[in-house]
Amino acid sequence: GVVGHGRFYGECFIDEIAVDLKMDPYQFRLSLLKKGRDVFVGDPYPVSSTRIINVLQLAAEKAEWGKKLEPGRGMGMAVCPYGNSYCAVIAEITVTGGKLVINKITIGVDCGKVINPSGARNQIEGGIVWSLTALLYGGYPIKNGRAVQTNFHENKILRMDECPRMEVYFVDNQDERPWGIGEISSPLGVPAVLNAIFAATGKRIRKVPILEELFEV
């Protein structure tokens, strides 16, 4: 569940490997996958390469991955399984004068049979809100051995005017039942945005929440 926030390390590292190999991060991920291959990693369900490919391709197509962007603008991606569901997130951002603007988040999801598309879409968008909150305002500062914040009223959360445009797309599959979407998107907003920041600025950020000085480019 919430430990999935640590996925930003792995998804950013994948991006770094792709750059070091002079490969497009999307094409590099596809090169690691083979349709029809399932891998058991200790969970009740195997990890399906086919389903990862499907959500990656769907998100990349809808986000227009590879399109030409003006200076200071970049796109980044992240993908991971969640139970027997899969999610890919692509962030499009702009860094101008050391300030970050998250322009758009595109999400591809395979969660089996979708019973309530509107409810599922809202759940996935909500996960991105929490993810971007962790990116920008997270942390648990300690002063003199005690937590500075005492409860939720002292924790800043992403507000409506800060939320980027989000588009959620579901893979069209033949599953007869739904799978989980509880926290499917929340681990992925952070690495997608951090990878986009690198694409826009050439600067790698390996610590969240993001401090303003990290954007001095």
N, C-alpha and C positions, 0 to 999 in steps of 0.2 A: 504494500500500500504506500504509505507516506515515505518509506525508505527509498522508493523509486525516484525521489528527488536527486539522489546520488547518480542517477543516469546521466546527468549533464557531464560528468567526468568522461564517461565512455563515449558518448556521442560527440563531444568536442574532440576527443582523442582520435576518433575515426576521421573527423574532418582534418585534423593535423596530418594524419598519415596520407590522406588523399592529396593534400597540398604538397607534401614532401615528394610524393610520387608524380607530381604535376598532372594529377587527374581531377576531373570534375567530381565533387563530393557525391553527387547523385549517381554518376556512372560508376564510381568506385564502390559504392554500396551495392549496386546491382551486380558488379563483377564478383562479389563475395557470396552471392546467393545463386541457388540453382532450383528451378521449378521442380516440384515433386519431392523435394528433400525435406524430411522431418527430422528434428534433432531432439532427443530427450535430455532435459537438463535437471531432472529431479522433480519437476512439477507434474501435476496429474495429466496435463495435456502436453504433447510435443510442440516445439516451436516449428511453425510451418514457413519454409522459405517462400512458397507460393503466395501465402497470404501477406507476408511482408512486402514482397514485390508488388502485389496488387495495391496496397495502400500507398506505397511510395510512388507508383506510377500515377495513381489517381490524384494525389496531392500535387505532384510535379506538373501534371497536365493542367490542372485547374489554376495553379499559381503562375503558370507560364514560365516555369523554370528555364533558365538559359536566355531569357530575353535581355536585350541591351538596357543597361541602367546608367543613369547619369552619375558623375563623380559624387562620392559621399553616400551613395545608396548601395545596399547589398541585400542578398538573400542567403538564408541559411536553413538547414533542415535537420531534423532528428526523427528517429523512429524507434519503436519498441513494442514487444508483445505485452499483454496484460491479461493474465489468466489464459483464456482461449480467445481473446480479442486482440486486435492490432490497431496501432495508431501511428500516423506520420504527420508531422507538423512542419510547415514551411513559413518562416517569418521574413517579411520584407521591411527593411528599416532604413532610416536616413540619419546620418550623423553630420550635423552642421554646427560649426563653432563650438565643438565640444559637447553639444547637446544631442541626446538620443530621442528620436521619434520613431515609434513602432507604427508603421503605416498599415500593415495588413498581416493577418494570420490565416493561413489556409490549412485545413485539417482533412486528412483522409482517414476513414474509420472502417474497420471490418469487425462488427460485433455480433455477427450472426443475423438472425431475423430481427428486423426493427419493428417493434410493436407500435411505438409512439414516436414518430420522427421528430416532432416539435420538442417533446420532453427530453429525448436523447440528445438533440442538438443543444438544448439549454444546459444540460449536464456537462457536455463537452466544452462549451464556451465558458461555463463556470470554472472548470478545471484550469483553463488557460488564465482566467483572472487570478486564481490563486498562484499559479506558476509565475506570472509577471509580478505579482505582489512579492513573492520570494526574491525574484530577481532585483527588484528596485528597492524594496523596503524591509526585506526579511532580516533575520538575525535576532539574537537574544543578548543584548549588551549587559554586562555585569559590572557593577561599580561597588567597591569596598566589600566584595564578596556576596553582594546581593543583586538580584535581577532588577534592572532599572524599571522595566514595565511590570505592572502588577496584575493586569488583566487585559481582555480584548479591547477595552475602551482606549488603551494607550498604544495599540498596535495600528499603524497606518495600513490601510487596505486600498488597493487600486480603485479609484473612483470612476464614475461613468464617463466623465469628460476626458479621462486618460486612456480609456479602453480603445484599442485599435479595432478596425473593421475585421470581423471574423466570418469565414465561410467554412461550413462543415459539409462534407460529402461522404456518403456511405457507399461502400462497395456493394454492387448488386450481386448477391450470392443466393444459393438455393438452400441455405441452412433452414432447418425446420424449427429451430428454437433460438431464442436470444441468449447472448453471453453478457458478461459484465462490462459496464462502462463507468463504474463508480469513480475511479481516479485515473482513467485511461489517458487523459491529456495532460494532467498536472505535472508529470515529470519532464515534459517535452518542450514547454514554452521557453524555459531557461536556455537549454543548449541550442535551440533553433535561433534564438535572438543572438546569443554569443557568437555562433558561427556566422550569422549575418553581419555582425559588427566587424569580424575579421575580414569578411569579403568586402566591406565598405571602406575599412581603414587600414587593414594589415596589422591590427593590434589584437593580440590574444589576451583574453581576460579569464583568469582561472579561479576567481573568488567572487562569491555573491554574499550579501547584496553589492551591487555595483556602486562604487564611490565615484563622485563627480570628477575627481582628478584623473581617473582612468580614461576619461574621454578626451583628454588633452592631446590632440593629434596635429 
